[in-house]
């Protein structure tokens, strides 16, 4: 249990003000190998999880989209095609290295014109009230120090009628799946991280941070508490990943 002065960084208890820097160091370390590791860790299934997120977003031409913790730009690239010339996609990430990798990747693909990039903290988003039709955050919320503060910040910048989609690792409902998932996470992931990204510790943190993240119902409760309406979630891959959705009325 942590108080207001401490929080968790994986299984470690650290001072609240230290967590942001520690998370930053993780993603500075893995940024250049992030996409490769995503494919290896998930067997490519992360693409299906993100496709489902896009399908539930309801995004269409002319919409303004904020992709928080947008990293290497997988969601932003798809949103760019959907919103067209009259829309706008803002790829935001607190980590400079991840933001640079994402910007370079999408620019190399010729995706310019309606995608913009900004370094921003989810807890205090630097945008006007009622700006975005849709906000997404994929595999980023568990790294945020104050999740409730971040959710309130997201609600503020959403337009009335806009929706938030949170794609995140969660808790499997099956005991056998949980046992296999734990064995994979703690025995295999750090070894993959060492082999591919030369960084076992960051992927040890990844496994630990997933276990410390609120489960499906707890995250839904946080969204309701922050002011979101019609909150629901969809389990994928047996609950290893869940997609939460909430609306701003």
Secondary structure, DSSP 8 states (H G I E B T S, - for coil): ---TTEEEETTEEEEHHHHHHHHHHHHHHHGGGHHHHHHHHHTTTHHHHHHHHHHHH---TT-EEEEET-TT-HHHHHHHHHH-TT-EEEEEES-HHHHHHHHHHHHHTT--SSEEEEE--GGG--S-TT-EEEEEEES-GGG-S-HHHHHHHHHHHEEEEEEEEEEEE---S-HHHHHHHHHIIIIIIHHHHHHHHS-HHHHHHHHHHHHHS--HHHHHHHHHHHT-EEEEEEEEGGGTEEEEEEE--
